[in-house]
Amino acid sequence: MQVSVFYFAMLREQRGRADESLHVEAGLTVGGLYEQIFAAGSIGAMSIMYAVNQSYVSADHMLAENDEVAFIPPLGGG
């Protein structure tokens, strides 16, 4: 199935793009997709926020055909 993935901040820099369309296996969770894209050692164990179709979801949220997925890293500032 196809999903659209959007990357923000350091994830966009690491991936080298702001978004892409990916073919994924049925039954994949948003957390599983994140793990597939960003191997355990590449970003570390930071707290990533997941959004699917513009709503925040937990890592165990199952993806569906044509979902829009966003990976949002912690933001700093002050």
DSSP file (Angstrom, degrees, kcal/mol; ACC not computed):
  #  RESIDUE AA STRUCTURE BP1 BP2  ACC     N-H-->O    O-->H-N    N-H-->O    O-->H-N    TCO  KAPPA ALPHA  PHI   PSI    X-CA   Y-CA   Z-CA
    1    1 A M              0   0    0      0, 0.0    23,-3.1     0, 0.0     2,-0.4   0.000 360.0 360.0 360.0 156.0    0.0    0.0    0.0
    2    2 A Q  E     +A   23   0A   0     21,-0.2    64,-3.0    19,-0.0    65,-0.5  -0.770 360.0 175.1 -99.2 139.1    1.1    3.6   -0.6
    3    3 A V  E     -A   22   0A   0     19,-2.3    19,-2.9    -2,-0.4     2,-0.5  -0.975  26.3-131.2-135.2 152.4    1.6    6.2    2.2
    4    4 A S  E     -Ab  21  68A   0     63,-2.6    65,-3.6    -2,-0.3     2,-0.4  -0.899  24.3-160.1-101.9 132.3    2.9    9.8    2.0
    5    5 A V  E     -Ab  20  69A   0     15,-3.3    15,-2.0    -2,-0.5     2,-0.4  -0.946   5.2-164.3-120.1 133.4    5.6   10.6    4.6
    6    6 A F  E     -Ab  19  70A   0     63,-2.8    65,-2.2    -2,-0.4     2,-0.4  -0.948   6.0-158.2-118.1 135.8    6.6   14.0    5.8
    7    7 A Y  E     - b   0  71A   0     11,-3.0     2,-0.3    -2,-0.4    65,-0.1  -0.881   6.1-162.5-115.9 144.7    9.8   14.8    7.7
    8    8 A F    >>  -     0   0    0     63,-1.0     3,-1.7    -2,-0.4     4,-0.6  -0.917  48.0 -26.5-127.4 153.0   10.5   17.8    9.9
    9    9 A A  H >> S+     0   0    0     -2,-0.3     4,-1.7     1,-0.3     3,-0.6  -0.148 128.7   1.9  51.7-129.2   13.6   19.5   11.4
   10   10 A M  H 3> S+     0   0    0      1,-0.3     4,-2.5     2,-0.2    -1,-0.3   0.764 130.7  60.0 -64.2 -26.0   16.6   17.1   11.8
   11   11 A L  H <> S+     0   0    0     -3,-1.7     4,-2.5     2,-0.2    -1,-0.3   0.897 104.7  49.5 -68.0 -38.5   14.7   14.2   10.4
   12   12 A R  H <X>S+     0   0    0     -3,-0.6     4,-1.9    -4,-0.6     5,-1.0   0.910 112.0  48.9 -63.5 -42.1   14.3   16.1    7.1
   13   13 A E  H  <5S+     0   0    0     -4,-1.7    -2,-0.2     2,-0.2    -1,-0.2   0.922 113.3  45.9 -64.6 -43.8   18.0   16.9    7.1
   14   14 A Q  H  <5S+     0   0    0     -4,-2.5    -2,-0.2     1,-0.2    -1,-0.2   0.902 116.3  44.4 -67.0 -40.4   19.0   13.3    7.7
   15   15 A R  H  <5S-     0   0    0     -4,-2.5    -1,-0.2     2,-0.2    -2,-0.2   0.748 103.5-132.6 -76.7 -23.6   16.6   11.9    5.1
   16   16 A G  T  <5S+     0   0    0     -4,-1.9     2,-0.3    -5,-0.2    -3,-0.2   0.672  76.1  65.8  80.7  17.0   17.6   14.6    2.6
   17   17 A R  S   <S-     0   0    0     -5,-1.0    -2,-0.2    -6,-0.2    -1,-0.2  -0.979  73.9-131.4-161.6 159.8   14.0   15.5    1.7
   18   18 A A  S    S-     0   0    0     -2,-0.3   -11,-3.0     1,-0.2     2,-0.3   0.751  87.2  -5.6 -88.1 -27.0   10.9   17.0    3.2
   19   19 A D  E     +A    6   0A   0    -13,-0.2     2,-0.3    -7,-0.1    -1,-0.2  -0.982  57.9 178.9-160.0 165.4    8.5   14.2    2.0
   20   20 A E  E     -A    5   0A   0    -15,-2.0   -15,-3.3    -2,-0.3     2,-0.5  -0.970  29.5-116.3-165.4 160.1    8.2   11.1   -0.1
   21   21 A S  E     -A    4   0A   0     -2,-0.3     2,-0.3   -17,-0.2   -17,-0.2  -0.908  36.7-172.0-103.8 131.3    5.7    8.5   -1.1
   22   22 A L  E     -A    3   0A   0    -19,-2.9   -19,-2.3    -2,-0.5     2,-0.5  -0.930  25.0-133.5-126.8 147.3    6.5    4.9    0.0
   23   23 A H  E     +A    2   0A   0     -2,-0.3     2,-0.3   -21,-0.2   -21,-0.2  -0.888  36.5 178.3 -93.8 125.6    5.1    1.5   -0.6
   24   24 A V        -     0   0    0    -23,-3.1     2,-0.1    -2,-0.5     3,-0.1  -0.884  32.0 -97.2-128.4 158.9    4.7   -0.4    2.7
   25   25 A E    >   -     0   0    0     -2,-0.3     3,-1.3     1,-0.1     2,-0.1  -0.462  45.5-102.6 -72.1 143.7    3.4   -3.8    3.8
   26   26 A A  T 3  S+     0   0    0      1,-0.2    -1,-0.1    -2,-0.1     3,-0.1  -0.387 107.1  35.0 -61.9 144.3   -0.2   -4.0    5.0
   27   27 A G  T 3  S+     0   0    0     36,-0.5    -1,-0.2     1,-0.3     2,-0.2   0.455  83.1 141.5  88.6   2.0   -0.4   -4.2    8.8
   28   28 A L    <   -     0   0    0     -3,-1.3    35,-2.8    35,-0.1    -1,-0.3  -0.549  43.2-138.6 -77.7 140.6    2.6   -1.9    9.5
   29   29 A T  B  >  -E   62   0B   0     33,-0.2     4,-2.2    -2,-0.2    33,-0.2  -0.545  22.4-113.7 -91.0 163.4    2.3    0.5   12.4
   30   30 A V  H  > S+     0   0    0     31,-2.2     4,-2.1    28,-0.3    30,-0.2   0.877 120.5  51.1 -64.0 -36.8    3.5    4.1   12.3
   31   31 A G  H  > S+     0   0    0     28,-2.5     4,-2.2    30,-0.2    -1,-0.2   0.884 108.5  51.6 -66.0 -38.2    6.2    3.2   14.8
   32   32 A G  H  > S+     0   0    0     27,-0.5     4,-2.0     2,-0.2    -2,-0.2   0.881 108.4  51.2 -64.6 -38.9    7.3    0.3   12.6
   33   33 A L  H  X S+     0   0    0     -4,-2.2     4,-2.3     2,-0.2     5,-0.2   0.922 108.5  51.6 -63.5 -44.1    7.6    2.5    9.6
   34   34 A Y  H  X S+     0   0    0     -4,-2.1     4,-3.1     1,-0.2    -2,-0.2   0.925 109.8  49.5 -58.4 -44.8    9.7    4.9   11.6
   35   35 A E  H  < S+     0   0    0     -4,-2.2    -1,-0.2     1,-0.2    -2,-0.2   0.861 110.2  51.3 -63.7 -36.1   12.0    2.1   12.6
   36   36 A Q  H  < S+     0   0    0     -4,-2.0     3,-0.2     1,-0.2    -1,-0.2   0.901 116.7  39.3 -66.7 -40.3   12.3    0.9    9.0
   37   37 A I  H  < S+     0   0    0     -4,-2.3     2,-0.7     1,-0.3    -2,-0.2   0.925 122.9  38.4 -76.7 -45.7   13.2    4.4    7.8
   38   38 A F  S  < S-     0   0    0     -4,-3.1    -1,-0.3    -5,-0.2     5,-0.1  -0.857  86.9-140.3-112.6  96.9   15.5    5.4   10.6
   39   39 A A    >>  -     0   0    0     -2,-0.7     3,-2.1    -3,-0.2     4,-0.8  -0.137  31.8 -99.4 -53.3 151.5   17.6    2.5   11.8
   40   40 A A  H 3> S+     0   0    0      1,-0.3     4,-0.9     2,-0.2     3,-0.3   0.794 120.8  44.3 -46.7 -41.6   18.0    2.3   15.6
   41   41 A G  H 34 S+     0   0    0      1,-0.2    -1,-0.3     2,-0.1    -2,-0.1   0.627  98.1  73.6 -82.6 -12.2   21.5    3.9   15.6
   42   42 A S  H <4 S+     0   0    0     -3,-2.1    -1,-0.2     1,-0.1    -2,-0.2   0.865 118.1   6.2 -76.3 -35.6   20.8    6.7   13.1
   43   43 A I  H  < S-     0   0    0     -4,-0.8     3,-0.2    -3,-0.3     2,-0.2   0.608  96.9-137.7-117.8 -23.4   18.7    9.0   15.3
   44   44 A G     <  -     0   0    0     -4,-0.9     2,-0.2    -5,-0.4    -1,-0.2  -0.495  47.2 -46.3  90.2-166.8   18.9    7.4   18.7
   45   45 A A  S    S+     0   0    0     -2,-0.2    -1,-0.2    -4,-0.1    -4,-0.0  -0.213  79.6 149.7-100.8  42.8   16.0    6.9   21.1
   46   46 A M        -     0   0    0     -2,-0.2     2,-1.1    -3,-0.2    -2,-0.0  -0.306  58.3 -97.4 -73.0 161.8   14.6   10.4   21.0
   47   47 A S        -     0   0    0     -2,-0.0     2,-0.4     2,-0.0    -1,-0.1  -0.690  45.4-169.9 -83.1 101.2   10.9   11.0   21.6
   48   48 A I        -     0   0    0     -2,-1.1     2,-0.4    25,-0.1    23,-0.0  -0.735  13.4-140.9 -91.4 138.6    9.3   11.2   18.2
   49   49 A M  E     -C   72   0A   0     23,-3.0    23,-2.8    -2,-0.4     2,-0.4  -0.830  15.7-150.6 -96.9 140.8    5.8   12.4   17.8
   50   50 A Y  E     -CD  71  57A   0      7,-0.6     7,-2.3    -2,-0.4     2,-0.4  -0.902  13.0-175.7-112.7 138.2    3.7   10.6   15.1
   51   51 A A  E     -CD  70  56A   0     19,-2.0    19,-2.7    -2,-0.4     2,-0.4  -0.999   4.6-170.0-130.9 138.2    0.8   12.1   13.2
   52   52 A V  E >  S-CD  69  55A   0      3,-2.6     3,-1.0    -2,-0.4    17,-0.2  -0.993  79.0  -9.5-127.5 124.1   -1.4   10.3   10.7
   53   53 A N  T 3  S-     0   0    0     15,-3.2    -1,-0.1    -2,-0.4    16,-0.1   0.889 131.0 -55.1  53.5  43.1   -3.8   12.3    8.5
   54   54 A Q  T 3  S+     0   0    0     14,-0.4     2,-0.4     1,-0.2    -1,-0.2   0.669 117.3 105.6  67.7  23.2   -3.0   15.4   10.6
   55   55 A S  E <  S-D   52   0A   0     -3,-1.0    -3,-2.6     0, 0.0    -1,-0.2  -0.998  75.0-113.4-129.3 135.8   -3.9   13.8   14.0
   56   56 A Y  E     +D   51   0A   0     -2,-0.4     2,-0.3    -5,-0.2    -5,-0.3  -0.423  42.2 177.7 -66.3 139.3   -1.4   12.7   16.6
   57   57 A V  E     -D   50   0A   0     -7,-2.3    -7,-0.6    -2,-0.1     2,-0.1  -0.884  29.2-102.4-136.7 166.0   -1.3    9.0   17.1
   58   58 A S    >   -     0   0    0     -2,-0.3     3,-1.8    -9,-0.1   -28,-0.3  -0.443  41.1-101.9 -85.0 166.6    0.6    6.4   19.2
   59   59 A A  T 3  S+     0   0    0      1,-0.3   -28,-2.5   -29,-0.1   -27,-0.5   0.731 119.0  60.7 -61.6 -24.1    3.4    4.3   17.7
   60   60 A D  T 3  S+     0   0    0    -30,-0.2     2,-0.3   -31,-0.1    -1,-0.3   0.334  72.4 127.1 -89.9   9.3    1.0    1.3   17.5
   61   61 A H    <   -     0   0    0     -3,-1.8   -31,-2.2     1,-0.1     2,-0.3  -0.514  61.4-126.9 -67.1 126.1   -1.4    3.0   15.1
   62   62 A M  B     -E   29   0B   0     -2,-0.3   -33,-0.2   -33,-0.2     2,-0.2  -0.567  21.0-128.8 -77.2 134.8   -1.9    0.8   12.1
   63   63 A L        -     0   0    0    -35,-2.8   -36,-0.5    -2,-0.3     2,-0.3  -0.506  22.0-161.9 -82.7 152.8   -1.4    2.4    8.7
   64   64 A A    >   -     0   0    0     -2,-0.2     3,-1.9   -38,-0.1   -38,-0.0  -0.875  37.6 -67.7-129.5 163.0   -3.9    2.3    5.9
   65   65 A E  T 3  S+     0   0    0     -2,-0.3   -62,-0.2     1,-0.3    -1,-0.1  -0.213 118.0   8.0 -51.1 133.8   -3.7    2.9    2.1
   66   66 A N  T 3  S+     0   0    0    -64,-3.0    -1,-0.3     1,-0.2   -63,-0.2   0.600  87.7 158.5  68.4  16.1   -3.1    6.6    1.2
   67   67 A D    <   -     0   0    0     -3,-1.9   -63,-2.6   -65,-0.5     2,-0.6  -0.359  39.4-134.2 -63.9 149.9   -2.4    7.7    4.8
   68   68 A E  E     -b    4   0A   0    -65,-0.2   -15,-3.2   -63,-0.0   -14,-0.4  -0.956  26.6-167.1-105.2 118.2   -0.3   10.9    5.3
   69   69 A V  E     -bC   5  52A   0    -65,-3.6   -63,-2.8    -2,-0.6     2,-0.4  -0.871   7.8-169.6-111.1 136.2    2.3   10.2    8.0
   70   70 A A  E     -bC   6  51A   0    -19,-2.7   -19,-2.0    -2,-0.4     2,-0.6  -0.994   9.4-157.3-126.7 134.4    4.4   12.9    9.7
   71   71 A F  E     -bC   7  50A   0    -65,-2.2   -63,-1.0    -2,-0.4   -21,-0.2  -0.951  15.0-172.2-107.6 120.3    7.4   12.3   12.0
   72   72 A I  E     - C   0  49A   0    -23,-2.8   -23,-3.0    -2,-0.6     3,-0.1  -0.940   7.2-155.1-121.8 111.6    8.0   15.2   14.3
   73   73 A P        -     0   0    0      0, 0.0   -25,-0.1     0, 0.0   -64,-0.0  -0.302  41.6 -75.1 -76.8 166.7   11.1   15.3   16.4
   74   74 A P        -     0   0    0      0, 0.0     2,-0.4     0, 0.0   -26,-0.0  -0.356  51.1-138.2 -59.2 141.2   11.4   17.2   19.7
   75   75 A L        -     0   0    0     -3,-0.1     2,-0.2   -66,-0.1    -3,-0.0  -0.865  13.9-156.8-106.5 137.1   11.7   20.9   19.1
   76   76 A G        +     0   0    0     -2,-0.4     2,-0.3     2,-0.0     0, 0.0  -0.535  31.6 116.7-101.3 173.0   14.0   23.1   21.0
   77   77 A G              0   0    0     -2,-0.2    -2,-0.0     1,-0.1     0, 0.0  -0.920 360.0 360.0 154.8-177.4   13.8   26.8   21.6
   78   78 A G              0   0    0     -2,-0.3    -1,-0.1     0, 0.0    -2,-0.0   0.403 360.0 360.0-178.2 360.0   13.4   29.4   24.1
